[in-house]
Amino acid sequence: MTQITINIEDKSILPHLKKILNAIDGVSIAKPEKKRKTGLDEAYEDVRAGRISHFESADEMFKAFGI
């Protein structure tokens, strides 16, 4: 199978282009893959959203978690 990547600046022509390409036998449109977040990306997101805890010592952390 041969693949071609097309860059389109004007998004308004995208529906028309998809119709034309789908009408051609043997041509399919692949859906773009979603970029998966890495653990580091998720950690940075947690920091930005304030979903972090700060403890002065390990004992304090264990008490907070009920351990």
MOBELZI-V66077 format. One line per field, one symbol per residue. phi: phi as a letter, one per 20 degrees, with the letter a starting at -180 (. if undefined). A space follows every 10 residues. Layout:
BEGIN
phi = ???
END
This chain:
BEGIN
phi = .ddcddedee ffegffffgf fffefndcde fffffefeff ffffffffen eccccfbfff ffffemd
END
